[in-house]
Amino acid sequence: MFSVTALHKFYLSLLLRTELAGDIKALLFPNVGEPAKDVVPGVSSTEDAESLINRPNAYPMVQPMKAALYFDNADGFGEWPIVISTEACKNLREFRRADGKIFEIIVKKIKQLSNGHFSDDNHKRLNGPDAGIPIHKVKMTKDLHLVYQIDCVPDQDGKVYGIYTHTQLGRIWDALGSHLACKGREYRRRCIFRNRPFSNDTVTLPASFPLAEAEPECSGSPLDLSDKDMDCVEYFQL
């Protein structure tokens, strides 16, 4: 029987043998020497993947990284960071594949929000005045709207929830606003606050705030929603 010390010496002698160096390296580091593979959202061919990987993107002005890959570069973006939800990222992928014209309109409208160009057409409140945190809509075509909110964690940004038809703009957005309001009064105040636009201009800069003390979440009124709609409200919080 080998002692522990003898076994250690035996294995150490194997590591020192130059003819085994290649095999040992291959076992310990199987991926060394292979090119790194980026994860590209929603691409179905090698050509699409390569074109997205090789071109610059709008990160960090558009987040997360997988959403930023749908934008050629940061040109045209302003001071407002844009956060793209999982649903909105799915919409970008679908329109990019199916309708390039609509996709270009979506990109244009997102860039307007990033520049703080708020108007009646792109900053119209979607939910009711008593529905907690304002949810806004951007009219893109006769039947398509981009839905977003001004979020604040801790500085203001634009959070895009998705692209919806007119029939999809139901009371789920009232429920979402009420649900978000449970984060506290200070959170609501910061989301609603707007800096004054520059004189003779419509550009509004995002506001910055110091870190706030954690507020206890309030228990708003029970939401009169179906299980399906309640799942949607919770999904938007992801």
C-alpha positions as CSV (number, residue, x, y, z in Angstrom):
1,M,0.0,0.0,0.0
2,F,1.2,3.5,-0.9
3,S,1.4,6.0,1.9
4,V,-0.3,9.4,1.3
5,T,3.1,11.0,0.9
6,A,4.2,8.4,-1.7
7,L,1.0,9.0,-3.7
8,H,1.6,12.8,-3.7
9,K,5.1,12.2,-5.0
10,F,3.8,9.9,-7.7
11,Y,1.2,12.3,-9.0
12,L,3.7,15.2,-8.8
13,S,6.1,13.2,-11.0
14,L,3.3,12.8,-13.6
15,L,2.8,16.6,-13.7
16,L,6.5,17.2,-14.3
17,R,6.6,14.9,-17.3
18,T,6.7,17.1,-20.4
19,E,5.3,14.5,-22.7
20,L,2.0,14.6,-20.7
21,A,1.7,18.4,-20.6
22,G,-0.6,18.6,-23.6
23,D,-3.0,16.0,-22.3
24,I,-3.1,17.5,-18.8
25,K,-3.8,21.0,-20.3
26,A,-6.6,19.6,-22.5
27,L,-8.2,18.0,-19.5
28,L,-8.0,21.0,-17.2
29,F,-8.7,23.7,-19.7
30,P,-10.9,22.2,-22.4
31,N,-12.0,25.6,-23.9
32,V,-8.6,27.3,-24.1
33,G,-7.8,28.4,-27.6
34,E,-11.5,28.4,-28.8
35,P,-13.0,31.8,-29.8
36,A,-15.4,33.3,-27.3
37,K,-19.0,32.9,-28.3
38,D,-21.4,35.8,-27.6
39,V,-25.0,35.1,-26.9
40,V,-27.1,36.9,-29.5
41,P,-30.9,37.1,-28.9
42,G,-33.2,35.7,-31.5
43,V,-30.9,35.1,-34.4
44,S,-31.7,32.0,-36.6
45,S,-28.6,31.9,-38.8
46,T,-24.8,32.2,-38.6
47,E,-24.9,35.3,-40.8
48,D,-27.3,37.2,-38.5
49,A,-25.2,36.2,-35.4
50,E,-21.9,37.4,-37.0
51,S,-23.4,40.7,-38.1
52,L,-24.8,41.5,-34.6
53,I,-21.5,40.4,-32.9
54,N,-19.3,42.5,-35.1
55,R,-21.2,45.7,-35.1
56,P,-21.2,48.3,-32.3
57,N,-24.3,48.6,-30.1
58,A,-26.0,51.1,-27.9
59,Y,-25.0,49.5,-24.5
60,P,-25.1,51.0,-21.9
61,M,-27.6,53.6,-23.1
62,V,-29.9,50.6,-23.9
63,Q,-30.1,47.8,-21.3
64,P,-29.8,44.9,-21.0
65,M,-27.0,44.0,-23.3
66,K,-29.1,41.6,-25.4
67,A,-31.6,44.4,-26.1
68,A,-28.8,46.8,-27.1
69,L,-27.7,44.4,-29.8
70,Y,-30.8,45.4,-31.8
71,F,-29.5,48.9,-32.3
72,D,-26.6,49.6,-34.7
73,N,-24.8,52.0,-32.4
74,A,-25.3,54.7,-29.8
75,D,-25.9,57.4,-32.5
76,G,-29.1,59.3,-31.8
77,F,-29.5,58.4,-28.2
78,G,-29.7,61.1,-25.5
79,E,-29.3,61.4,-21.8
80,W,-32.2,59.1,-20.8
81,P,-31.1,55.4,-20.3
82,I,-33.6,53.0,-21.8
83,V,-34.4,49.7,-20.1
84,I,-36.0,47.1,-22.4
85,S,-38.2,44.5,-20.7
86,T,-38.2,40.9,-21.7
87,E,-41.5,41.3,-23.6
88,A,-40.2,44.4,-25.4
89,C,-37.0,42.6,-26.4
90,K,-39.2,39.8,-27.8
91,N,-41.2,42.5,-29.8
92,L,-38.0,44.0,-31.2
93,R,-36.9,40.5,-32.4
94,E,-40.2,39.8,-34.0
95,F,-40.5,43.1,-35.8
96,R,-36.9,43.1,-36.9
97,R,-37.6,39.8,-38.7
98,A,-41.1,40.5,-40.0
99,D,-41.4,44.2,-40.7
100,G,-38.3,46.4,-41.1
101,K,-40.4,49.5,-41.6
102,I,-42.2,49.1,-38.3
103,F,-38.9,48.1,-36.6
104,E,-37.4,51.5,-37.8
105,I,-40.3,53.4,-36.3
106,I,-39.9,51.6,-33.0
107,V,-36.2,52.5,-33.0
108,K,-37.0,56.1,-33.9
109,K,-39.5,56.4,-31.0
110,I,-37.2,54.9,-28.5
111,K,-34.5,57.4,-29.4
112,Q,-36.9,60.2,-29.0
113,L,-37.6,59.1,-25.5
114,S,-33.9,58.7,-24.8
115,N,-33.5,62.4,-25.8
116,G,-36.3,63.5,-23.5
117,H,-38.5,64.7,-26.4
118,F,-41.8,64.3,-24.6
119,S,-44.9,65.4,-26.4
120,D,-48.7,64.7,-26.5
121,D,-47.9,61.9,-29.0
122,N,-45.3,60.0,-27.0
123,H,-46.0,60.9,-23.4
124,K,-49.7,60.4,-23.1
125,R,-50.8,58.7,-19.9
126,L,-52.3,55.3,-20.5
127,N,-53.6,54.4,-17.1
128,G,-56.0,56.5,-15.0
129,P,-55.0,59.5,-12.8
130,D,-55.7,57.4,-9.7
131,A,-53.8,54.4,-10.8
132,G,-50.6,55.0,-8.9
133,I,-47.4,55.2,-11.1
134,P,-48.1,56.8,-14.5
135,I,-47.8,54.4,-17.5
136,H,-47.4,56.1,-20.8
137,K,-47.9,55.2,-24.5
138,V,-46.3,56.3,-27.7
139,K,-48.4,56.2,-30.8
140,M,-46.4,54.6,-33.7
141,T,-49.0,53.6,-36.3
142,K,-52.8,53.7,-36.4
143,D,-53.0,50.5,-34.3
144,L,-49.6,50.1,-32.6
145,H,-48.4,51.7,-29.4
146,L,-45.2,51.5,-27.4
147,V,-45.9,51.3,-23.7
148,Y,-43.4,52.6,-21.1
149,Q,-43.0,54.3,-17.7
150,I,-40.5,56.7,-16.2
151,D,-38.8,54.5,-13.6
152,C,-36.3,55.7,-10.9
153,V,-33.8,53.3,-9.3
154,P,-32.4,55.7,-8.1
155,D,-32.0,58.0,-11.2
156,Q,-34.7,58.4,-13.8
157,D,-34.8,56.1,-16.9
158,G,-37.3,55.0,-19.4
159,K,-38.6,51.5,-19.0
160,V,-40.2,50.0,-22.2
161,Y,-42.7,47.3,-21.5
162,G,-43.6,46.4,-25.1
163,I,-45.4,47.1,-28.3
164,Y,-49.2,46.6,-28.2
165,T,-52.2,47.0,-30.4
166,H,-55.1,49.2,-29.5
167,T,-57.2,46.3,-28.2
168,Q,-54.3,45.3,-25.9
169,L,-54.4,48.6,-24.0
170,G,-56.7,47.4,-21.4
171,R,-57.0,47.9,-17.6
172,I,-54.0,45.7,-17.0
173,W,-52.0,49.0,-17.1
174,D,-54.2,50.5,-14.3
175,A,-53.4,47.4,-12.2
176,L,-49.7,47.7,-13.0
177,G,-49.6,51.4,-11.9
178,S,-51.3,50.6,-8.7
179,H,-49.0,47.7,-8.0
180,L,-45.9,49.8,-8.6
181,A,-47.2,52.5,-6.3
182,C,-46.8,50.0,-3.4
183,K,-43.1,50.8,-3.6
184,G,-43.8,53.9,-1.5
185,R,-44.5,57.6,-1.7
186,E,-40.9,58.6,-2.4
187,Y,-40.6,56.2,-5.3
188,R,-43.9,57.6,-6.8
189,R,-42.7,61.2,-6.3
190,R,-39.4,60.5,-8.1
191,C,-41.2,58.8,-11.0
192,I,-43.6,61.7,-11.5
193,F,-41.0,64.5,-11.1
194,R,-39.8,66.1,-14.3
195,N,-37.0,68.6,-14.8
196,R,-38.0,71.8,-16.6
197,P,-37.3,71.6,-20.4
198,F,-34.6,73.9,-21.7
199,S,-35.9,77.3,-22.7
200,N,-37.3,77.3,-26.3
201,D,-36.8,73.6,-26.4
202,T,-38.8,70.4,-25.6
203,V,-35.8,68.4,-24.3
204,T,-36.2,67.3,-20.7
205,L,-33.2,65.8,-18.9
206,P,-33.5,62.9,-16.5
207,A,-33.4,63.7,-12.8
208,S,-30.9,62.3,-10.4
209,F,-31.6,61.6,-6.8
210,P,-29.6,60.6,-3.8
211,L,-30.1,57.0,-2.5
212,A,-33.3,57.0,-0.5
213,E,-33.9,55.0,2.7
214,A,-35.9,51.9,2.1
215,E,-39.6,52.4,2.5
216,P,-42.0,49.7,3.7
217,E,-44.1,48.6,0.8
218,C,-47.7,49.7,1.3
219,S,-50.5,47.2,0.8
220,G,-52.7,48.8,-1.9
221,S,-56.2,47.9,-2.6
222,P,-56.7,44.3,-3.8
223,L,-56.5,44.1,-7.5
224,D,-59.7,42.9,-9.2
225,L,-57.9,40.9,-11.9
226,S,-58.1,37.4,-13.4
227,D,-55.3,35.0,-12.6
228,K,-54.0,35.6,-16.2
229,D,-53.9,39.4,-15.8
230,M,-52.3,39.1,-12.4
231,D,-49.6,36.9,-13.9
232,C,-49.0,39.7,-16.4
233,V,-48.6,42.3,-13.7
234,E,-46.0,40.1,-11.9
235,Y,-44.3,39.3,-15.2
236,F,-43.7,43.0,-15.8
237,Q,-41.8,43.2,-12.6
238,L,-39.1,40.8,-13.8
